[in-house]
Amino acid sequence: MSVSIFDLLNRFHGRLYDYSPPKVLFRKGDPVEHLFLILSGEMRLARFLENGDEIVLQRAGPNSVLAEASLFSHYYHCDAVCHQDAQVKMIRKHDVEAHLADNNQMALSLAAHLAREVQATRQRAEILRLRTVAERLDAWIAWHDGVLPEKGNWRVIALEIGVSPEALYREIAQRR
């Protein structure tokens, strides 16, 4: 039975930090020195357009790894922003790299994790390819086993499917 990459990384020595919105964990161009485990709350990887719009690249909730691809980079390619009060464990990148070189289980777990992330990214890309809000929402719901979250979380869906919150709310209202 494989162990999740989160569980394997959580065994590493690291420092715990508490963050509150809108605290920024790192910015695009900062050197990569740590990996980050989200123990509670939510952090997002985002890029910001000139007009201030946010493009969410990852939503990392409890028991997830934030910006795991940064392990293979010298500099961050986006910003990490706290969106809900979060507890984060910082692990030195060097420690993980050294352990990966000698540990097949960890290397395989990381490869499996990254493969799942690629699949999820492809699914999001296919959703964004769809033209209408209705098509995008249908695809998102199908991907999430037919479950629409509670009303307070709909704004997150709008970000994920690339529509305005208002357009999403209108579409959901039409369906009721």
NORMO-V333080 format. One record per residue. N is the residue number from 1. SS is DSSP state (H for helix, E for strand, L for the rest). Layout:
BEGIN
n: <N N>
ss: <SS SS>
END
This chain:
BEGIN
n: <1 2 3 4 5 6 7 8 9 10 11 12 13 14 15 16 17 18 19 20 21 22 23 24 25 26 27 28 29 30 31 32 33 34 35 36 37 38 39 40 41 42 43 44 45 46 47 48 49 50 51 52 53 54 55 56 57 58 59 60 61 62 63 64 65 66 67 68 69 70 71 72 73 74 75 76 77 78 79 80 81 82 83 84 85 86 87 88 89 90 91 92 93 94 95 96 97 98 99 100 101 102 103 104 105 106 107 108 109 110 111 112 113 114 115 116 117 118 119 120 121 122 123 124 125 126 127 128 129 130 131 132 133 134 135 136 137 138 139 140 141 142 143 144 145 146 147 148 149 150 151 152 153 154 155 156 157 158 159 160 161 162 163 164 165 166 167 168 169 170 171 172 173 174 175 176>
ss: <L L L L H H H H H H L L L L E E E E E L L L L E E E L L L L E L L E E E E E E E E E E E E E E E L L L L L E E E E E E E L L L E E E L H H H H H L L E L L L E E E E E E E E E E E E E E H H H H H H H H H H L H H H H H H H H H H H H H H H H H H H H H H H H H H L L L H H H H H H H H H H H L L L L L L L H H H H H H H H H H H L L L H H H H H H H H H H H L>
END
